[in-house]
Amino acid sequence: MGQSWEKELGCAMRRIRKGASLTQAQLAQKLGRARSHVVRIEAGEKYLLFEDFCEWLLASEVDVREAKCVFAHFFAVKEEEDRRVD
């Protein structure tokens, strides 16, 4: 079995942060959050709210089209995982 969708999303959020050439501390500062917030999301240990997702993408200056693709992919993965659980 593959990684959970939370871990996959965390990896994607890490790639986005690194693509913006931001450290965890720099991103946390832009978000007005503790570095541990960023660490836990990237590790798939913290549920990522849609608002947090949007703030992360804005702070990373991600193109809206790319953001839409990332969100759509992980929404589909989560739906599939939820269907397997039911």
C-alpha positions as CSV (number, residue, x, y, z in Angstrom):
1,M,0.0,0.0,0.0
2,G,1.2,3.5,-0.8
3,Q,1.6,6.4,1.5
4,S,-1.4,8.0,3.1
5,W,-2.8,11.0,1.2
6,E,-1.7,13.2,4.1
7,K,1.9,12.2,3.7
8,E,1.7,12.6,-0.1
9,L,0.2,16.1,0.3
10,G,3.0,16.9,2.8
11,C,5.6,15.9,0.2
12,A,3.9,18.1,-2.4
13,M,3.8,21.0,0.0
14,R,7.5,20.5,0.7
15,R,8.2,20.6,-3.0
16,I,6.2,23.8,-3.4
17,R,8.1,25.4,-0.5
18,K,11.5,24.3,-1.9
19,G,10.5,25.4,-5.4
20,A,9.9,28.9,-3.9
21,S,13.5,28.7,-2.3
22,L,12.0,29.1,1.1
23,T,13.2,27.4,4.3
24,Q,10.7,26.1,6.7
25,A,11.4,29.0,9.0
26,Q,11.0,31.5,6.2
27,L,7.7,30.0,5.2
28,A,6.5,29.9,8.8
29,Q,7.3,33.5,9.2
30,K,5.3,34.5,6.1
31,L,2.4,32.4,7.4
32,G,2.6,33.9,10.8
33,R,3.0,30.4,12.3
34,A,5.5,28.5,14.2
35,R,8.1,26.4,12.2
36,S,6.6,23.3,13.8
37,H,3.4,24.0,11.9
38,V,5.2,23.7,8.6
39,V,7.2,20.7,9.8
40,R,4.1,18.8,10.8
41,I,2.2,19.5,7.6
42,E,5.2,18.4,5.5
43,A,5.5,15.2,7.5
44,G,1.8,14.5,7.0
45,E,1.2,14.7,10.7
46,K,-1.2,17.7,10.7
47,Y,-4.4,18.0,8.8
48,L,-4.1,20.7,6.2
49,L,-7.1,23.0,6.2
50,F,-8.1,24.5,2.8
51,E,-7.4,28.0,4.3
52,D,-3.9,26.8,5.3
53,F,-3.4,25.3,1.8
54,C,-4.3,28.6,0.1
55,E,-2.1,30.7,2.5
56,W,0.9,28.3,1.8
57,L,0.5,28.6,-1.9
58,L,0.2,32.4,-1.7
59,A,3.2,32.7,0.5
60,S,5.1,30.5,-1.9
61,E,3.9,32.6,-4.8
62,V,2.6,29.5,-6.7
63,D,0.8,30.0,-10.0
64,V,-2.9,29.6,-9.6
65,R,-3.0,26.9,-12.4
66,E,-0.4,24.9,-10.5
67,A,-2.3,25.3,-7.3
68,K,-5.5,24.1,-8.9
69,C,-3.7,21.0,-10.2
70,V,-2.2,20.2,-6.8
71,F,-5.5,20.6,-5.0
72,A,-7.5,18.6,-7.6
73,H,-5.0,15.7,-7.4
74,F,-5.1,15.4,-3.6
75,F,-8.8,15.9,-3.4
76,A,-9.2,12.9,-5.8
77,V,-6.7,10.8,-3.8
78,K,-8.6,11.5,-0.6
79,E,-11.9,10.6,-2.2
80,E,-10.4,7.3,-3.4
81,E,-9.0,6.6,0.0
82,D,-12.4,7.4,1.7
83,R,-14.1,5.0,-0.7
84,R,-11.7,2.2,0.3
85,V,-12.5,2.8,3.9
86,D,-16.3,2.8,3.5
